[in-house]
Amino acid sequence: MISSATPDVFTRAAPSPFHFNSSSHLLRIERERADSLGELLDALRSCPDESIFQHTFQTLQEHHYIREGFSNDFAHWAYTECNEAGLAERLAAIDVRTFTSLASLREQIIRIVEDYLKWNPLSRDRAALEPFYFCASESVVIPTPFKAQNLREFIEALKRVSIHSIHHHFIEARLRLKLASNDFSAWLEKELGLRQAAASLNRIDIYTLTLEDVRNQLIRMLSSARA
């Protein structure tokens, strides 16, 4: 329940409203593919940033209902197609929230694969059961009828929008914003001056929570926001 101790925080009008959108994605297969871990390593060095984002952040929408298992496509492929559980665990342990650029995230993935192959050289050229196809997606933005002029309206809209809208603004937006933030935090800080609340949203664990859990966390945290 929204606190009544500081109602001005919830009713103060923002200079510009927040318009909730959703998006549909057109998956595009890139030129890079890998039939072994050695080829995966080479492809990781040359694939576009959009592929790195697709196989770490973007796939959360397809697997939002999974609470356990591997957190990115690279880890999943290493385990299921290459039978390299040790590498899969190392890749799955990457916490994307700690990265402020896709370049640094790419470097970390490459470093993990390089180190693993250094200590397991026979794994480099062993053929995978199925190849890894590097993909990226193009988004088609879909407006929704929901918008918010203040924090109270924002919270109410969060309760009603689809999980696809949550994904669009909270996860997919990180590619547009160069991993620096998300659409919700950017609006809260810029339009309502809620810097602390904005920062707290960025710390929500998008990997161990489903998108429905993320929605509930957003609502809970903003319902106790302070100026």
Biotite code that builds the C-alpha atoms (Angstrom):
import biotite.structure as struc

atoms = struc.array([
    struc.Atom([0.000, 0.000, 0.000], chain_id="A", res_id=1, res_name="MET", atom_name="CA", element="C"),
    struc.Atom([1.264, 3.459, -0.897], chain_id="A", res_id=2, res_name="ILE", atom_name="CA", element="C"),
    struc.Atom([2.335, 5.421, 2.162], chain_id="A", res_id=3, res_name="SER", atom_name="CA", element="C"),
    struc.Atom([0.275, 8.508, 3.049], chain_id="A", res_id=4, res_name="SER", atom_name="CA", element="C"),
    struc.Atom([3.124, 10.075, 5.048], chain_id="A", res_id=5, res_name="ALA", atom_name="CA", element="C"),
    struc.Atom([4.488, 11.936, 2.046], chain_id="A", res_id=6, res_name="THR", atom_name="CA", element="C"),
    struc.Atom([1.632, 12.234, -0.475], chain_id="A", res_id=7, res_name="PRO", atom_name="CA", element="C"),
    struc.Atom([3.413, 14.988, -2.371], chain_id="A", res_id=8, res_name="ASP", atom_name="CA", element="C"),
    struc.Atom([5.929, 12.443, -3.631], chain_id="A", res_id=9, res_name="VAL", atom_name="CA", element="C"),
    struc.Atom([3.135, 10.471, -5.257], chain_id="A", res_id=10, res_name="PHE", atom_name="CA", element="C"),
    struc.Atom([0.995, 13.294, -6.586], chain_id="A", res_id=11, res_name="THR", atom_name="CA", element="C"),
    struc.Atom([3.631, 15.795, -7.749], chain_id="A", res_id=12, res_name="ARG", atom_name="CA", element="C"),
    struc.Atom([3.210, 16.210, -11.497], chain_id="A", res_id=13, res_name="ALA", atom_name="CA", element="C"),
    struc.Atom([6.095, 15.434, -13.794], chain_id="A", res_id=14, res_name="ALA", atom_name="CA", element="C"),
    struc.Atom([6.996, 18.003, -16.489], chain_id="A", res_id=15, res_name="PRO", atom_name="CA", element="C"),
    struc.Atom([6.664, 15.221, -19.075], chain_id="A", res_id=16, res_name="SER", atom_name="CA", element="C"),
    struc.Atom([4.474, 12.133, -18.647], chain_id="A", res_id=17, res_name="PRO", atom_name="CA", element="C"),
    struc.Atom([5.738, 8.583, -18.969], chain_id="A", res_id=18, res_name="PHE", atom_name="CA", element="C"),
    struc.Atom([4.208, 6.736, -21.916], chain_id="A", res_id=19, res_name="HIS", atom_name="CA", element="C"),
    struc.Atom([4.225, 2.966, -21.539], chain_id="A", res_id=20, res_name="PHE", atom_name="CA", element="C"),
    struc.Atom([5.121, 1.078, -24.675], chain_id="A", res_id=21, res_name="ASN", atom_name="CA", element="C"),
    struc.Atom([5.604, -2.548, -25.552], chain_id="A", res_id=22, res_name="SER", atom_name="CA", element="C"),
    struc.Atom([7.520, -4.075, -28.427], chain_id="A", res_id=23, res_name="SER", atom_name="CA", element="C"),
    struc.Atom([7.590, -6.970, -30.837], chain_id="A", res_id=24, res_name="SER", atom_name="CA", element="C"),
    struc.Atom([10.868, -8.435, -32.012], chain_id="A", res_id=25, res_name="HIS", atom_name="CA", element="C"),
    struc.Atom([12.047, -9.592, -35.408], chain_id="A", res_id=26, res_name="LEU", atom_name="CA", element="C"),
    struc.Atom([14.852, -12.073, -34.864], chain_id="A", res_id=27, res_name="LEU", atom_name="CA", element="C"),
    struc.Atom([17.745, -11.764, -37.256], chain_id="A", res_id=28, res_name="ARG", atom_name="CA", element="C"),
    struc.Atom([20.398, -14.471, -37.705], chain_id="A", res_id=29, res_name="ILE", atom_name="CA", element="C"),
    struc.Atom([23.854, -12.928, -38.021], chain_id="A", res_id=30, res_name="GLU", atom_name="CA", element="C"),
    struc.Atom([26.733, -14.272, -40.106], chain_id="A", res_id=31, res_name="ARG", atom_name="CA", element="C"),
    struc.Atom([28.592, -15.739, -37.133], chain_id="A", res_id=32, res_name="GLU", atom_name="CA", element="C"),
    struc.Atom([28.026, -19.338, -36.062], chain_id="A", res_id=33, res_name="ARG", atom_name="CA", element="C"),
    struc.Atom([30.012, -21.810, -34.009], chain_id="A", res_id=34, res_name="ALA", atom_name="CA", element="C"),
    struc.Atom([30.364, -25.581, -34.236], chain_id="A", res_id=35, res_name="ASP", atom_name="CA", element="C"),
    struc.Atom([32.901, -25.769, -31.419], chain_id="A", res_id=36, res_name="SER", atom_name="CA", element="C"),
    struc.Atom([34.069, -23.741, -28.455], chain_id="A", res_id=37, res_name="LEU", atom_name="CA", element="C"),
    struc.Atom([37.050, -22.528, -30.465], chain_id="A", res_id=38, res_name="GLY", atom_name="CA", element="C"),
    struc.Atom([34.710, -21.173, -33.127], chain_id="A", res_id=39, res_name="GLU", atom_name="CA", element="C"),
    struc.Atom([32.512, -19.645, -30.427], chain_id="A", res_id=40, res_name="LEU", atom_name="CA", element="C"),
    struc.Atom([35.531, -17.763, -29.110], chain_id="A", res_id=41, res_name="LEU", atom_name="CA", element="C"),
    struc.Atom([36.367, -16.412, -32.569], chain_id="A", res_id=42, res_name="ASP", atom_name="CA", element="C"),
    struc.Atom([32.764, -15.378, -33.182], chain_id="A", res_id=43, res_name="ALA", atom_name="CA", element="C"),
    struc.Atom([32.521, -13.631, -29.823], chain_id="A", res_id=44, res_name="LEU", atom_name="CA", element="C"),
    struc.Atom([35.319, -11.322, -30.930], chain_id="A", res_id=45, res_name="ARG", atom_name="CA", element="C"),
    struc.Atom([33.612, -10.286, -34.186], chain_id="A", res_id=46, res_name="SER", atom_name="CA", element="C"),
    struc.Atom([29.853, -10.436, -33.613], chain_id="A", res_id=47, res_name="CYS", atom_name="CA", element="C"),
    struc.Atom([27.898, -7.158, -33.292], chain_id="A", res_id=48, res_name="PRO", atom_name="CA", element="C"),
    struc.Atom([27.039, -5.711, -29.892], chain_id="A", res_id=49, res_name="ASP", atom_name="CA", element="C"),
    struc.Atom([23.391, -6.493, -30.589], chain_id="A", res_id=50, res_name="GLU", atom_name="CA", element="C"),
    struc.Atom([24.223, -10.208, -30.534], chain_id="A", res_id=51, res_name="SER", atom_name="CA", element="C"),
    struc.Atom([25.905, -9.929, -27.150], chain_id="A", res_id=52, res_name="ILE", atom_name="CA", element="C"),
    struc.Atom([22.802, -8.162, -25.846], chain_id="A", res_id=53, res_name="PHE", atom_name="CA", element="C"),
    struc.Atom([20.459, -10.664, -27.488], chain_id="A", res_id=54, res_name="GLN", atom_name="CA", element="C"),
    struc.Atom([22.087, -13.704, -25.923], chain_id="A", res_id=55, res_name="HIS", atom_name="CA", element="C"),
    struc.Atom([22.408, -12.231, -22.426], chain_id="A", res_id=56, res_name="THR", atom_name="CA", element="C"),
    struc.Atom([19.646, -9.659, -21.798], chain_id="A", res_id=57, res_name="PHE", atom_name="CA", element="C"),
    struc.Atom([17.083, -10.140, -24.541], chain_id="A", res_id=58, res_name="GLN", atom_name="CA", element="C"),
    struc.Atom([16.439, -13.843, -24.018], chain_id="A", res_id=59, res_name="THR", atom_name="CA", element="C"),
    struc.Atom([15.079, -13.077, -20.550], chain_id="A", res_id=60, res_name="LEU", atom_name="CA", element="C"),
    struc.Atom([11.734, -12.307, -22.186], chain_id="A", res_id=61, res_name="GLN", atom_name="CA", element="C"),
    struc.Atom([11.497, -15.759, -23.756], chain_id="A", res_id=62, res_name="GLU", atom_name="CA", element="C"),
    struc.Atom([12.530, -17.479, -20.532], chain_id="A", res_id=63, res_name="HIS", atom_name="CA", element="C"),
    struc.Atom([11.000, -15.102, -17.979], chain_id="A", res_id=64, res_name="HIS", atom_name="CA", element="C"),
    struc.Atom([9.153, -17.957, -16.266], chain_id="A", res_id=65, res_name="TYR", atom_name="CA", element="C"),
    struc.Atom([12.322, -19.947, -15.515], chain_id="A", res_id=66, res_name="ILE", atom_name="CA", element="C"),
    struc.Atom([13.572, -19.441, -11.974], chain_id="A", res_id=67, res_name="ARG", atom_name="CA", element="C"),
    struc.Atom([16.493, -21.873, -12.178], chain_id="A", res_id=68, res_name="GLU", atom_name="CA", element="C"),
    struc.Atom([18.973, -22.849, -14.848], chain_id="A", res_id=69, res_name="GLY", atom_name="CA", element="C"),
    struc.Atom([21.475, -21.042, -17.002], chain_id="A", res_id=70, res_name="PHE", atom_name="CA", element="C"),
    struc.Atom([21.071, -17.311, -17.314], chain_id="A", res_id=71, res_name="SER", atom_name="CA", element="C"),
    struc.Atom([22.295, -16.736, -20.855], chain_id="A", res_id=72, res_name="ASN", atom_name="CA", element="C"),
    struc.Atom([22.394, -18.515, -24.207], chain_id="A", res_id=73, res_name="ASP", atom_name="CA", element="C"),
    struc.Atom([26.162, -18.974, -24.169], chain_id="A", res_id=74, res_name="PHE", atom_name="CA", element="C"),
    struc.Atom([26.024, -20.881, -20.889], chain_id="A", res_id=75, res_name="ALA", atom_name="CA", element="C"),
    struc.Atom([23.054, -22.931, -22.067], chain_id="A", res_id=76, res_name="HIS", atom_name="CA", element="C"),
    struc.Atom([24.821, -23.959, -25.298], chain_id="A", res_id=77, res_name="TRP", atom_name="CA", element="C"),
    struc.Atom([28.075, -24.808, -23.515], chain_id="A", res_id=78, res_name="ALA", atom_name="CA", element="C"),
    struc.Atom([26.137, -27.172, -21.255], chain_id="A", res_id=79, res_name="TYR", atom_name="CA", element="C"),
    struc.Atom([23.575, -28.756, -23.576], chain_id="A", res_id=80, res_name="THR", atom_name="CA", element="C"),
    struc.Atom([25.487, -28.892, -26.866], chain_id="A", res_id=81, res_name="GLU", atom_name="CA", element="C"),
    struc.Atom([29.125, -29.075, -25.728], chain_id="A", res_id=82, res_name="CYS", atom_name="CA", element="C"),
    struc.Atom([28.691, -30.992, -22.461], chain_id="A", res_id=83, res_name="ASN", atom_name="CA", element="C"),
    struc.Atom([31.005, -28.516, -20.719], chain_id="A", res_id=84, res_name="GLU", atom_name="CA", element="C"),
    struc.Atom([29.331, -28.020, -17.356], chain_id="A", res_id=85, res_name="ALA", atom_name="CA", element="C"),
    struc.Atom([32.314, -26.181, -15.884], chain_id="A", res_id=86, res_name="GLY", atom_name="CA", element="C"),
    struc.Atom([32.302, -23.553, -18.603], chain_id="A", res_id=87, res_name="LEU", atom_name="CA", element="C"),
    struc.Atom([28.518, -23.265, -18.454], chain_id="A", res_id=88, res_name="ALA", atom_name="CA", element="C"),
    struc.Atom([28.663, -22.531, -14.734], chain_id="A", res_id=89, res_name="GLU", atom_name="CA", element="C"),
    struc.Atom([31.311, -19.837, -15.226], chain_id="A", res_id=90, res_name="ARG", atom_name="CA", element="C"),
    struc.Atom([29.316, -18.165, -17.989], chain_id="A", res_id=91, res_name="LEU", atom_name="CA", element="C"),
    struc.Atom([26.095, -18.393, -15.997], chain_id="A", res_id=92, res_name="ALA", atom_name="CA", element="C"),
    struc.Atom([27.788, -16.689, -13.044], chain_id="A", res_id=93, res_name="ALA", atom_name="CA", element="C"),
    struc.Atom([28.176, -13.427, -14.999], chain_id="A", res_id=94, res_name="ILE", atom_name="CA", element="C"),
    struc.Atom([26.123, -10.694, -13.330], chain_id="A", res_id=95, res_name="ASP", atom_name="CA", element="C"),
    struc.Atom([25.157, -8.334, -16.138], chain_id="A", res_id=96, res_name="VAL", atom_name="CA", element="C"),
    struc.Atom([24.134, -5.635, -13.644], chain_id="A", res_id=97, res_name="ARG", atom_name="CA", element="C"),
    struc.Atom([27.795, -4.950, -12.910], chain_id="A", res_id=98, res_name="THR", atom_name="CA", element="C"),
    struc.Atom([28.584, -3.920, -16.481], chain_id="A", res_id=99, res_name="PHE", atom_name="CA", element="C"),
    struc.Atom([28.258, -0.404, -17.851], chain_id="A", res_id=100, res_name="THR", atom_name="CA", element="C"),
    struc.Atom([29.023, -1.266, -21.474], chain_id="A", res_id=101, res_name="SER", atom_name="CA", element="C"),
    struc.Atom([28.487, -4.129, -23.866], chain_id="A", res_id=102, res_name="LEU", atom_name="CA", element="C"),
    struc.Atom([32.189, -3.958, -24.737], chain_id="A", res_id=103, res_name="ALA", atom_name="CA", element="C"),
    struc.Atom([33.162, -4.827, -21.171], chain_id="A", res_id=104, res_name="SER", atom_name="CA", element="C"),
    struc.Atom([30.521, -7.570, -21.031], chain_id="A", res_id=105, res_name="LEU", atom_name="CA", element="C"),
    struc.Atom([31.880, -9.036, -24.260], chain_id="A", res_id=106, res_name="ARG", atom_name="CA", element="C"),
    struc.Atom([35.428, -8.933, -22.872], chain_id="A", res_id=107, res_name="GLU", atom_name="CA", element="C"),
    struc.Atom([34.358, -10.813, -19.759], chain_id="A", res_id=108, res_name="GLN", atom_name="CA", element="C"),
    struc.Atom([32.651, -13.545, -21.783], chain_id="A", res_id=109, res_name="ILE", atom_name="CA", element="C"),
    struc.Atom([35.714, -13.874, -24.013], chain_id="A", res_id=110, res_name="ILE", atom_name="CA", element="C"),
    struc.Atom([38.019, -14.010, -20.995], chain_id="A", res_id=111, res_name="ARG", atom_name="CA", element="C"),
    struc.Atom([36.000, -16.815, -19.417], chain_id="A", res_id=112, res_name="ILE", atom_name="CA", element="C"),
    struc.Atom([36.045, -18.905, -22.600], chain_id="A", res_id=113, res_name="VAL", atom_name="CA", element="C"),
    struc.Atom([39.754, -18.224, -23.176], chain_id="A", res_id=114, res_name="GLU", atom_name="CA", element="C"),
    struc.Atom([40.686, -19.254, -19.645], chain_id="A", res_id=115, res_name="ASP", atom_name="CA", element="C"),
    struc.Atom([38.576, -22.388, -19.835], chain_id="A", res_id=116, res_name="TYR", atom_name="CA", element="C"),
    struc.Atom([40.142, -23.488, -23.124], chain_id="A", res_id=117, res_name="LEU", atom_name="CA", element="C"),
    struc.Atom([43.605, -22.756, -21.759], chain_id="A", res_id=118, res_name="LYS", atom_name="CA", element="C"),
    struc.Atom([43.057, -25.375, -19.058], chain_id="A", res_id=119, res_name="TRP", atom_name="CA", element="C"),
    struc.Atom([40.944, -27.668, -21.247], chain_id="A", res_id=120, res_name="ASN", atom_name="CA", element="C"),
    struc.Atom([42.621, -27.551, -24.671], chain_id="A", res_id=121, res_name="PRO", atom_name="CA", element="C"),
    struc.Atom([40.942, -30.721, -25.933], chain_id="A", res_id=122, res_name="LEU", atom_name="CA", element="C"),
    struc.Atom([37.592, -28.971, -25.684], chain_id="A", res_id=123, res_name="SER", atom_name="CA", element="C"),
    struc.Atom([38.535, -26.298, -28.223], chain_id="A", res_id=124, res_name="ARG", atom_name="CA", element="C"),
    struc.Atom([37.863, -28.239, -31.409], chain_id="A", res_id=125, res_name="ASP", atom_name="CA", element="C"),
    struc.Atom([35.421, -30.870, -30.160], chain_id="A", res_id=126, res_name="ARG", atom_name="CA", element="C"),
    struc.Atom([32.293, -30.647, -32.326], chain_id="A", res_id=127, res_name="ALA", atom_name="CA", element="C"),
    struc.Atom([29.127, -29.470, -30.605], chain_id="A", res_id=128, res_name="ALA", atom_name="CA", element="C"),
    struc.Atom([25.956, -31.522, -30.952], chain_id="A", res_id=129, res_name="LEU", atom_name="CA", element="C"),
    struc.Atom([24.258, -28.511, -32.553], chain_id="A", res_id=130, res_name="GLU", atom_name="CA", element="C"),
    struc.Atom([25.825, -25.257, -33.785], chain_id="A", res_id=131, res_name="PRO", atom_name="CA", element="C"),
    struc.Atom([25.401, -21.923, -32.032], chain_id="A", res_id=132, res_name="PHE", atom_name="CA", element="C"),
    struc.Atom([23.828, -19.320, -34.302], chain_id="A", res_id=133, res_name="TYR", atom_name="CA", element="C"),
    struc.Atom([24.482, -15.725, -33.321], chain_id="A", res_id=134, res_name="PHE", atom_name="CA", element="C"),
    struc.Atom([21.300, -13.679, -33.508], chain_id="A", res_id=135, res_name="CYS", atom_name="CA", element="C"),
    struc.Atom([20.102, -10.146, -32.914], chain_id="A", res_id=136, res_name="ALA", atom_name="CA", element="C"),
    struc.Atom([16.628, -8.655, -32.904], chain_id="A", res_id=137, res_name="SER", atom_name="CA", element="C"),
    struc.Atom([15.004, -5.571, -34.303], chain_id="A", res_id=138, res_name="GLU", atom_name="CA", element="C"),
    struc.Atom([12.245, -4.054, -32.189], chain_id="A", res_id=139, res_name="SER", atom_name="CA", element="C"),
    struc.Atom([8.923, -2.738, -33.412], chain_id="A", res_id=140, res_name="VAL", atom_name="CA", element="C"),
    struc.Atom([7.593, -0.372, -30.729], chain_id="A", res_id=141, res_name="VAL", atom_name="CA", element="C"),
    struc.Atom([3.916, -0.791, -29.868], chain_id="A", res_id=142, res_name="ILE", atom_name="CA", element="C"),
    struc.Atom([2.196, 2.042, -27.936], chain_id="A", res_id=143, res_name="PRO", atom_name="CA", element="C"),
    struc.Atom([-0.117, 1.151, -25.062], chain_id="A", res_id=144, res_name="THR", atom_name="CA", element="C"),
    struc.Atom([-2.982, 3.239, -23.615], chain_id="A", res_id=145, res_name="PRO", atom_name="CA", element="C"),
    struc.Atom([-1.154, 3.639, -20.318], chain_id="A", res_id=146, res_name="PHE", atom_name="CA", element="C"),
    struc.Atom([0.660, 6.796, -19.287], chain_id="A", res_id=147, res_name="LYS", atom_name="CA", element="C"),
    struc.Atom([1.613, 8.420, -15.989], chain_id="A", res_id=148, res_name="ALA", atom_name="CA", element="C"),
    struc.Atom([1.869, 12.074, -14.989], chain_id="A", res_id=149, res_name="GLN", atom_name="CA", element="C"),
    struc.Atom([2.968, 11.356, -11.416], chain_id="A", res_id=150, res_name="ASN", atom_name="CA", element="C"),
    struc.Atom([4.324, 8.541, -9.274], chain_id="A", res_id=151, res_name="LEU", atom_name="CA", element="C"),
    struc.Atom([0.895, 7.344, -8.145], chain_id="A", res_id=152, res_name="ARG", atom_name="CA", element="C"),
    struc.Atom([-0.279, 6.960, -11.730], chain_id="A", res_id=153, res_name="GLU", atom_name="CA", element="C"),
    struc.Atom([3.040, 5.318, -12.617], chain_id="A", res_id=154, res_name="PHE", atom_name="CA", element="C"),
    struc.Atom([2.587, 2.653, -9.931], chain_id="A", res_id=155, res_name="ILE", atom_name="CA", element="C"),
    struc.Atom([-1.005, 2.009, -10.970], chain_id="A", res_id=156, res_name="GLU", atom_name="CA", element="C"),
    struc.Atom([0.081, 1.604, -14.600], chain_id="A", res_id=157, res_name="ALA", atom_name="CA", element="C"),
    struc.Atom([2.793, -0.854, -13.574], chain_id="A", res_id=158, res_name="LEU", atom_name="CA", element="C"),
    struc.Atom([0.072, -3.061, -12.115], chain_id="A", res_id=159, res_name="LYS", atom_name="CA", element="C"),
    struc.Atom([-1.820, -3.167, -15.420], chain_id="A", res_id=160, res_name="ARG", atom_name="CA", element="C"),
    struc.Atom([0.713, -3.244, -18.247], chain_id="A", res_id=161, res_name="VAL", atom_name="CA", element="C"),
    struc.Atom([1.853, -6.539, -19.756], chain_id="A", res_id=162, res_name="SER", atom_name="CA", element="C"),
    struc.Atom([5.142, -8.196, -18.879], chain_id="A", res_id=163, res_name="ILE", atom_name="CA", element="C"),
    struc.Atom([6.210, -7.354, -22.435], chain_id="A", res_id=164, res_name="HIS", atom_name="CA", element="C"),
    struc.Atom([5.988, -3.679, -21.539], chain_id="A", res_id=165, res_name="SER", atom_name="CA", element="C"),
    struc.Atom([8.027, -4.337, -18.399], chain_id="A", res_id=166, res_name="ILE", atom_name="CA", element="C"),
    struc.Atom([10.656, -6.048, -20.535], chain_id="A", res_id=167, res_name="HIS", atom_name="CA", element="C"),
    struc.Atom([10.651, -3.240, -23.098], chain_id="A", res_id=168, res_name="HIS", atom_name="CA", element="C"),
    struc.Atom([11.281, -0.475, -20.572], chain_id="A", res_id=169, res_name="HIS", atom_name="CA", element="C"),
    struc.Atom([13.290, -2.265, -17.904], chain_id="A", res_id=170, res_name="PHE", atom_name="CA", element="C"),
    struc.Atom([15.486, -4.696, -19.834], chain_id="A", res_id=171, res_name="ILE", atom_name="CA", element="C"),
    struc.Atom([15.495, -3.915, -23.540], chain_id="A", res_id=172, res_name="GLU", atom_name="CA", element="C"),
    struc.Atom([15.977, -0.198, -22.782], chain_id="A", res_id=173, res_name="ALA", atom_name="CA", element="C"),
    struc.Atom([19.431, -0.980, -21.428], chain_id="A", res_id=174, res_name="ARG", atom_name="CA", element="C"),
    struc.Atom([20.672, -1.473, -24.991], chain_id="A", res_id=175, res_name="LEU", atom_name="CA", element="C"),
    struc.Atom([19.336, 1.932, -26.023], chain_id="A", res_id=176, res_name="ARG", atom_name="CA", element="C"),
    struc.Atom([20.799, 3.525, -22.894], chain_id="A", res_id=177, res_name="LEU", atom_name="CA", element="C"),
    struc.Atom([24.175, 1.773, -23.227], chain_id="A", res_id=178, res_name="LYS", atom_name="CA", element="C"),
    struc.Atom([23.507, -0.299, -20.066], chain_id="A", res_id=179, res_name="LEU", atom_name="CA", element="C"),
    struc.Atom([23.613, 2.859, -17.938], chain_id="A", res_id=180, res_name="ALA", atom_name="CA", element="C"),
    struc.Atom([20.026, 2.590, -16.719], chain_id="A", res_id=181, res_name="SER", atom_name="CA", element="C"),
    struc.Atom([16.474, 1.719, -17.757], chain_id="A", res_id=182, res_name="ASN", atom_name="CA", element="C"),
    struc.Atom([13.511, 3.782, -18.944], chain_id="A", res_id=183, res_name="ASP", atom_name="CA", element="C"),
    struc.Atom([11.758, 3.706, -15.569], chain_id="A", res_id=184, res_name="PHE", atom_name="CA", element="C"),
    struc.Atom([14.766, 4.917, -13.593], chain_id="A", res_id=185, res_name="SER", atom_name="CA", element="C"),
    struc.Atom([15.618, 7.550, -16.200], chain_id="A", res_id=186, res_name="ALA", atom_name="CA", element="C"),
    struc.Atom([12.108, 9.053, -15.988], chain_id="A", res_id=187, res_name="TRP", atom_name="CA", element="C"),
    struc.Atom([11.909, 8.894, -12.203], chain_id="A", res_id=188, res_name="LEU", atom_name="CA", element="C"),
    struc.Atom([15.199, 10.735, -11.831], chain_id="A", res_id=189, res_name="GLU", atom_name="CA", element="C"),
    struc.Atom([14.791, 13.290, -14.613], chain_id="A", res_id=190, res_name="LYS", atom_name="CA", element="C"),
    struc.Atom([11.091, 14.115, -14.292], chain_id="A", res_id=191, res_name="GLU", atom_name="CA", element="C"),
    struc.Atom([10.392, 13.536, -10.598], chain_id="A", res_id=192, res_name="LEU", atom_name="CA", element="C"),
    struc.Atom([13.817, 14.022, -9.047], chain_id="A", res_id=193, res_name="GLY", atom_name="CA", element="C"),
    struc.Atom([13.655, 10.624, -7.324], chain_id="A", res_id=194, res_name="LEU", atom_name="CA", element="C"),
    struc.Atom([17.328, 9.797, -7.659], chain_id="A", res_id=195, res_name="ARG", atom_name="CA", element="C"),
    struc.Atom([17.466, 7.299, -4.804], chain_id="A", res_id=196, res_name="GLN", atom_name="CA", element="C"),
    struc.Atom([14.421, 5.382, -6.036], chain_id="A", res_id=197, res_name="ALA", atom_name="CA", element="C"),
    struc.Atom([15.807, 5.375, -9.566], chain_id="A", res_id=198, res_name="ALA", atom_name="CA", element="C"),
    struc.Atom([19.099, 3.929, -8.385], chain_id="A", res_id=199, res_name="ALA", atom_name="CA", element="C"),
    struc.Atom([17.382, 1.263, -6.302], chain_id="A", res_id=200, res_name="SER", atom_name="CA", element="C"),
    struc.Atom([15.431, -0.014, -9.312], chain_id="A", res_id=201, res_name="LEU", atom_name="CA", element="C"),
    struc.Atom([18.674, -0.582, -11.188], chain_id="A", res_id=202, res_name="ASN", atom_name="CA", element="C"),
    struc.Atom([19.729, -3.027, -8.478], chain_id="A", res_id=203, res_name="ARG", atom_name="CA", element="C"),
    struc.Atom([16.772, -5.366, -9.012], chain_id="A", res_id=204, res_name="ILE", atom_name="CA", element="C"),
    struc.Atom([18.078, -8.824, -9.892], chain_id="A", res_id=205, res_name="ASP", atom_name="CA", element="C"),
    struc.Atom([16.691, -9.461, -13.370], chain_id="A", res_id=206, res_name="ILE", atom_name="CA", element="C"),
    struc.Atom([18.269, -12.910, -13.538], chain_id="A", res_id=207, res_name="TYR", atom_name="CA", element="C"),
    struc.Atom([16.854, -14.701, -10.519], chain_id="A", res_id=208, res_name="THR", atom_name="CA", element="C"),
    struc.Atom([13.422, -13.059, -10.797], chain_id="A", res_id=209, res_name="LEU", atom_name="CA", element="C"),
    struc.Atom([10.717, -13.646, -13.369], chain_id="A", res_id=210, res_name="THR", atom_name="CA", element="C"),
    struc.Atom([9.319, -10.592, -15.136], chain_id="A", res_id=211, res_name="LEU", atom_name="CA", element="C"),
    struc.Atom([6.217, -10.866, -12.950], chain_id="A", res_id=212, res_name="GLU", atom_name="CA", element="C"),
    struc.Atom([8.503, -10.831, -9.917], chain_id="A", res_id=213, res_name="ASP", atom_name="CA", element="C"),
    struc.Atom([10.257, -7.769, -11.357], chain_id="A", res_id=214, res_name="VAL", atom_name="CA", element="C"),
    struc.Atom([6.884, -6.031, -11.688], chain_id="A", res_id=215, res_name="ARG", atom_name="CA", element="C"),
    struc.Atom([6.092, -6.786, -8.039], chain_id="A", res_id=216, res_name="ASN", atom_name="CA", element="C"),
    struc.Atom([9.510, -5.539, -6.915], chain_id="A", res_id=217, res_name="GLN", atom_name="CA", element="C"),
    struc.Atom([9.068, -2.309, -8.864], chain_id="A", res_id=218, res_name="LEU", atom_name="CA", element="C"),
    struc.Atom([5.673, -1.689, -7.299], chain_id="A", res_id=219, res_name="ILE", atom_name="CA", element="C"),
    struc.Atom([6.855, -2.522, -3.789], chain_id="A", res_id=220, res_name="ARG", atom_name="CA", element="C"),
    struc.Atom([9.945, -0.324, -3.974], chain_id="A", res_id=221, res_name="MET", atom_name="CA", element="C"),
    struc.Atom([8.174, 2.661, -5.520], chain_id="A", res_id=222, res_name="LEU", atom_name="CA", element="C"),
    struc.Atom([5.275, 2.415, -3.082], chain_id="A", res_id=223, res_name="SER", atom_name="CA", element="C"),
    struc.Atom([7.694, 3.296, -0.301], chain_id="A", res_id=224, res_name="SER", atom_name="CA", element="C"),
    struc.Atom([9.615, 5.947, -2.248], chain_id="A", res_id=225, res_name="ALA", atom_name="CA", element="C"),
    struc.Atom([10.793, 9.095, -0.517], chain_id="A", res_id=226, res_name="ARG", atom_name="CA", element="C"),
    struc.Atom([11.715, 12.467, -1.987], chain_id="A", res_id=227, res_name="ALA", atom_name="CA", element="C"),
])
